[in-house]
Amino acid sequence: MTQEKVRLHRGLRDVYIDRTQSSFIDGKIGKLLYRGYNIDDLAENASFEETIYLLLYSKLPTQSELDAFDADLKANRALPEAIVEIIRLTKDAHPMDVLRTAISATAAYDPDVADNSHEANLRKGVRLTAMAPTIVAAHAQIRNGKDPVEPDLELNHAGNFLYMLFGERPDPRDAALIDKDFVLHAEHGVNASSFGARVAASTQADLHCAVTTGIAVLKGPAHGGAAEEVMKMALEIGNEENAGPYVRNLVEHGGRVMGFGHRVYRAVDPRSVHLRDDARELGERKGQPKWFSILQEVIEIMQPYSRRGICQNVDFFSGAIYYLLDIPDDLFISIFAMGRIPGWTVQVMEQFENNILLRPRLEYTGPMDLEYVKMGDRD
Ligand SMILES: CC(C)(COP(=O)(O)OP(=O)(O)OC[C@H]1O[C@@H](n2cnc3c(N)ncnc32)[C@H](O)[C@@H]1OP(=O)(O)O)[C@@H](O)C(=O)NCCC(=O)NCCS
């Protein structure tokens, strides 16, 4: 029996699976728009709260709309006691495993969980976005033998996260860096984690299932895990002079420089440009300019690879920023996840609006029509 000839699209590279109005990426020139607005303008001018509103409601909010939206987010920060208990029970796991488990468990306490309507998804997206920093910070406290810090309703989303993480009100400049980082991570088309979320939604599973899937897929080092790996690399390099030998040796032995390369961008990821300036300024402010210098040196050494479209991505500088803010390195991916929940939500809402089951195929290359041998007759 012959099989039909198939054309493989391994990794779904350059395959368009649907249409979107959420974000636009021009990978050749390194351009990113959220709902038509350039990421450069949003990074410099918009708060994360404003960006979430833009993504969820497809328009920039007026001041009163933003105030009401912000109040809604704040009202949803607190966790059900059972979720805090789940965090206690799983406290020794990786923070992304705890976040994934806790977000999944919030389904049990969400009155809209099984409602896949647009309105319900807006409400659930707000709740999940609002609770994620509380989960991550509560876990950080609990694993250090402390009680979770209650959310501070006077602080914005980013500032409150740092407050709950460290137990003291943050320097507004530090909070502004995390705010911008959240803006830059909020949405990015059908990347691996959003694709995972869309696959879940395509079966008409609910938003909690889809966001839980997104978190699971984000964890890998080829996706959200790269920021942590970049900072590990910078620490291993140790000083500017070592950067050349270290990177050349890595690449010559077939290794990957973390924070470099991207499936869509063939130019510098525009998000990394904003984080580069932030990493430099923060390093100077904290009296630790060396990490920026090491990373800058890595970029110099990787320059020849830019001709092949291997340039720095969003994760290249974010790890240094988190490190300089004294954030433990195993929390780096969780920060990415906190920023991305609005993106997963809008991708899932788009999937629901014009749903089709996402079910590709695999070309079978194994043996055919083998004769079944009964247990007693096997060698
Ligand atoms: C992001 C990533 C998974 C994209 O992978 P991809 O689109 O499947 O690209 P490929 O794995 O096919 O790589 C294409 C070529 O570029 C090379 N390449 C890609 N990223 C590289 C990197 N970070 N360092 C060195 N070489 C790299 C590959 O070795 C491959 O070379 P080859 O054609 O000679 O075999 C990949 O670039 C990577 O692993 N980067 C490091 C992890 C990272 O920063 N992830 C965060 C992304 S936001």
The ligand as an ORCA input file, in Angstrom:
! r2SCAN-3c Opt
* xyz 0 1
  C      14.445     31.160     18.982
  C      14.936     29.941     18.209
  C      14.406     28.679     18.896
  C      14.380     30.014     16.790
  O      14.694     28.842     16.175
  P      14.334     28.486     14.658
  O      13.515     29.532     14.017
  O      13.796     27.106     14.666
  O      15.727     28.548     13.950
  P      16.680     27.335     13.760
  O      16.780     26.563     15.031
  O      16.253     26.592     12.524
  O      18.059     28.063     13.473
  C      18.448     28.506     12.160
  C      19.953     28.595     12.117
  O      20.382     29.654     12.976
  C      21.228     29.158     14.011
  N      20.854     29.788     15.255
  C      19.586     30.130     15.640
  N      19.603     30.688     16.852
  C      20.887     30.712     17.238
  C      21.530     31.166     18.403
  N      20.822     31.686     19.411
  N      22.865     31.043     18.506
  C      23.577     30.501     17.488
  N      23.020     30.050     16.346
  C      21.688     30.151     16.235
  C      20.954     27.670     14.085
  O      22.064     26.946     14.589
  C      20.656     27.329     12.645
  O      21.871     27.212     11.968
  P      22.038     26.132     10.780
  O      21.053     26.572      9.728
  O      23.455     26.286     10.372
  O      21.687     24.818     11.375
  C      16.472     29.900     18.157
  O      16.959     31.047     17.517
  C      17.093     29.743     19.546
  O      17.221     28.612     20.039
  N      17.517     30.885     20.188
  C      18.057     30.843     21.522
  C      16.926     30.807     22.538
  C      16.200     32.135     22.662
  O      16.800     33.182     22.763
  N      14.867     32.045     22.670
  C      14.009     33.206     22.875
  C      13.250     33.528     21.632
  S      12.329     35.029     21.875
*
